Every structure is written in structure tokens, then in C-alpha cells.
Amino acid sequence: MAVHSPTLARTTMPNWSARVASLDDLLSYAAIPVGELLVGPAASRWGGAHVALACGIGYAVATIAPLAMRSVRDLPAVPAAAPDTVADTA
């Protein structure tokens, strides 16, 4: 999430950023109950350990797969935030 939010903000037109972020959240949260509905029957058929291993591998692949795209690898780095320069008034 530390990389996702700034990248989404930088690569989305300002007048579309709220729409894109809300659609991103909606689809992400909609996938949770779908996964929960599917994991029970899968675990009873193939065993909990096998399903957990498959889910872990799937998560790792989904996390690393975007790096295969050159456009993702070539995104410019976000400059570090400037330190807070407000004087302490206490």
C-alpha cells in the first residue's frame, strides 16, 4: 500500500482520482467475500494445507507479476518528503 497510493495519485488525472480510487477499493473489497466463499469448498476437497500453499503462491505471483511490465519498472521514484520546517512554539 505504501507504493500503491502514491502511484495511483501520480498516474491518474486529478479529476478522475477519486473515481479511480473508489473503484479500486470497491473491487478489492468485493474480492474478499468471493475468496471466503471459495476457500471452504476448496479446503474440503484438497485439504487446508494445500489450499493455503496455493493461496500463498498465488498472492506472491500477483504481488511480483507487475514487475514484469516495463511501464511499471520505469515509473519514476517519488521524491522524499521535505522535513517539517515549522518552528516549535512550545
GUKOLMI-52762 format. One record per residue (C-alpha): chain; z, x, y. Coordinates in nm, 4 decimals. Layout:
# residues N
REC|chain|pz|px|py
REC|A|Z|X|Y
...
This chain:
# residues 90
REC|chain|pz|px|py
REC|A|0.0000|0.0000|0.0000
REC|A|0.0565|0.2925|0.2329
REC|A|-0.3159|0.3700|0.2297
REC|A|-0.4485|0.0177|0.1809
REC|A|-0.3222|-0.1436|0.5031
REC|A|-0.4414|0.1252|0.7483
REC|A|-0.7768|0.1488|0.5709
REC|A|-0.8192|-0.2275|0.5862
REC|A|-0.7335|-0.2239|0.9572
REC|A|-0.9775|0.0617|1.0321
REC|A|-1.2709|-0.0730|0.8345
REC|A|-1.2558|-0.4397|0.9343
REC|A|-1.3885|-0.5808|1.2597
REC|A|-1.0927|-0.6772|1.4816
REC|A|-1.1866|-1.0450|1.4995
REC|A|-1.2033|-1.0603|1.1174
REC|A|-0.8976|-0.8515|1.0254
REC|A|-0.6560|-1.1455|0.9906
REC|A|-0.9023|-1.3380|0.7751
REC|A|-0.9729|-1.0410|0.5526
REC|A|-0.6033|-0.9565|0.5159
REC|A|-0.5109|-1.3150|0.4293
REC|A|-0.7920|-1.3424|0.1732
REC|A|-0.6849|-1.0087|0.0254
REC|A|-0.3262|-1.1324|-0.0063
REC|A|-0.4327|-1.4685|-0.1469
REC|A|-0.6446|-1.3165|-0.4226
REC|A|-0.3816|-1.0549|-0.5032
REC|A|-0.1054|-1.3133|-0.5371
REC|A|-0.3295|-1.5562|-0.7254
REC|A|-0.3845|-1.2934|-0.9945
REC|A|-0.0103|-1.2752|-1.0741
REC|A|0.0267|-1.6152|-1.2451
REC|A|-0.3062|-1.5677|-1.4232
REC|A|-0.1776|-1.2415|-1.5698
REC|A|0.1519|-1.4037|-1.6632
REC|A|-0.0311|-1.6847|-1.8420
REC|A|-0.2461|-1.4401|-2.0372
REC|A|0.0142|-1.1805|-2.1342
REC|A|0.2211|-1.4121|-2.3553
REC|A|-0.0574|-1.5115|-2.5965
REC|A|-0.1917|-1.1557|-2.5933
REC|A|0.1516|-1.0144|-2.6819
REC|A|0.1966|-1.2610|-2.9654
REC|A|-0.1452|-1.1731|-3.1048
REC|A|-0.1478|-0.7918|-3.0647
REC|A|0.2194|-0.7084|-3.0072
REC|A|0.4082|-0.6402|-2.6872
REC|A|0.3814|-0.2613|-2.7048
REC|A|0.0023|-0.2690|-2.7424
REC|A|-0.0372|-0.5176|-2.4569
REC|A|0.1948|-0.3149|-2.2333
REC|A|-0.0042|0.0011|-2.3093
REC|A|-0.3356|-0.1754|-2.2402
REC|A|-0.1998|-0.3166|-1.9132
REC|A|-0.0769|0.0284|-1.8097
REC|A|-0.4136|0.1853|-1.8835
REC|A|-0.5912|-0.0973|-1.7003
REC|A|-0.3654|-0.0513|-1.3978
REC|A|-0.4264|0.3247|-1.3924
REC|A|-0.8029|0.2773|-1.4185
REC|A|-0.8016|0.0130|-1.1427
REC|A|-0.5998|0.2458|-0.9205
REC|A|-0.8177|0.5526|-0.9761
REC|A|-1.1597|0.3812|-1.0028
REC|A|-1.2209|0.3512|-0.6263
REC|A|-1.2202|0.7308|-0.6058
REC|A|-1.5490|0.7270|-0.7976
REC|A|-1.7153|0.5820|-0.4873
REC|A|-1.8224|0.8422|-0.2331
REC|A|-1.7683|0.5979|0.0546
REC|A|-1.4004|0.5763|-0.0395
REC|A|-1.3607|0.9514|-0.0814
REC|A|-1.5259|1.0154|0.2557
REC|A|-1.3009|0.7840|0.4585
REC|A|-1.1582|0.9808|0.7498
REC|A|-0.7898|1.0591|0.7389
REC|A|-0.5572|0.8603|0.9597
REC|A|-0.4059|1.0903|1.2229
REC|A|-0.0305|1.1278|1.2034
REC|A|0.1641|0.9082|1.4405
REC|A|0.2943|1.0797|1.7510
REC|A|0.6699|1.1288|1.7561
REC|A|0.8677|0.8779|1.9569
REC|A|0.8906|1.0092|2.3125
REC|A|1.1303|0.7503|2.4501
REC|A|1.4342|0.9209|2.6001
REC|A|1.7719|0.8388|2.4535
REC|A|1.9616|0.6384|2.7152
REC|A|2.2962|0.6307|2.5359
